[in-house]
Amino acid sequence: MKVLFVNRTFRNMLIASVASQLGTIIGNIAFAFYLLDRYINMPIYAILAELMYSLPTLVVFFIVGVVADRFDRKKIAENTGWIRAGLTLLLILFIYLNYLPVVFAILFIRSAVAKFFSPAEVSLLQGVLNKEEYLLATGLFQMIFGVFMLFGVSLGGIAYTFLGVIGALCLDVAGFIVSATLMRLSNIHIDIRLPNGRTRLQDIRLSMVIGDFKEGLLYILKNRLLLSIICGYFILGFFNGFFSVLPMLTMKYKLAPDDYKQFASLFAIFLGIGFLVGSMVISSFIKKVKPYRIIIIGLMISGVMVGALGTIQNVWTYLIIVFLAGTVFAPLNIAVGGWVQELIDKTFMGRVTAWVDPLMMLAHSAALSGVAFFYPKVIGLEYLYYSAGIALLLISLMYALTLPLLVREKEQSETSLPATG
């Protein structure tokens, strides 16, 4: 890990990402608590707020990769911070005025702007780091993600309790400003920022956007292994969407109705510790184990644990299983994220990433929509857990039948290149 922190540019980008995520998660959690408190008999409002964070991907996905590959990646990452800071100030105003439809609309737009940050950041990191550092960086970001899970909900709950939803959103603004400032201060070579040359806004045509988007799709389709792994992002999106709202509902309406805020925070702490432990364990031998084995075994164990959560009647037993699930799911995240970066040419990173985000958010939105549609009128919480667990087990089986074969095909093609050259 030390080799990563020697790189000053990487340090700036890492802190910028942390500041942006920290501000976002505090405001989002505080707003969810606000909705559950203010509209106690309308849990669908909290679910709708989560949908406002995921649905924008399905609107802007066709252009984010083109923007990341055609325009200055550093400026894109920086300007998303400034724009989100301004939108958050508007959000504060309309929450104060209690104009809920406008609040949801601003959440949607703010989330749409945020979708341009990740492709730009990932593309920049690919230029800042060498291939040997990809998995290390992915593991580091995974550990940081675990810290957010560890403290994010707690910080959101604390901010909401002591500062209110307005004060919590002010922390969002501060996070976005810090992120944008650090991106501006990062010294990144122009060839990394503009690997395909400089493009003027007036040069962008719809045909170019469609063409670049098509190129990204063809690049994925030509690599069967890459295609299979990218489909793994759909699984990650499903998991993220499922656990973004269901644990809070489980605490509120089943396991701890009187203390749901405290136990929702404990859920995040237990899951976050699990992610940290899993990330630290896997980082010690990630290069010794083939990624596809981590993915297959991780999905299988995760499926069993998620299904088991539906049977739990004691809140502490629930939290222990959540911790164990986190230790399993962290290596899965690292294996998928690190492996994909190794397989993608840097000039196509933005266009390929443009397909990754929609897949994740489509799954995220599908999970949230399923919860909103089926609960509580059709089925109980336990059957939602059962369904999610069965889905993960089926996907694990599918990968067990396909990934080993695709890996062998790739290895054989690589060993045959010198002979044919």
Protein Blocks (a to p, Z undefined) as FASTA:
>chain_A
ZZmmmpmmlmmmmmmmmmmmmmmmmmmmmmmmmmmmmmmmlmklmmmmmmmmmmmmmmmm
mmmmmmmmmmcfklmmmmmmmmmmmmmmmmmmmmmnopaklmmmmmmmmmmmmmmmmmmm
mmmmmmmpcfklmmmmmmmmmmmmmmmmmmmmmmmmmmmmmnojmlmmmmmmmmmmmmmm
mmmmpccdfklmmmnopadfklpcfklmmmmmmmmmmmmmmmmklmmmmmmmmmmmmmmm
mmmmmmmmmmmmmmmmmlmmmmmmmmmmmmmmmmmmmmmmmmmmmmmpcfklmmmmmmmm
mmmmmmmmmmpcbfklmmmmmmmmmmmmmmmmmmmmmmmmmmpcfklmmmmmmmmmmmmm
mmmmmmmmmmmmmpcklmcfklmmmmmmmmmmmmmmmmmmmmmmmmmmmmmmmmmmmmmZ
Z
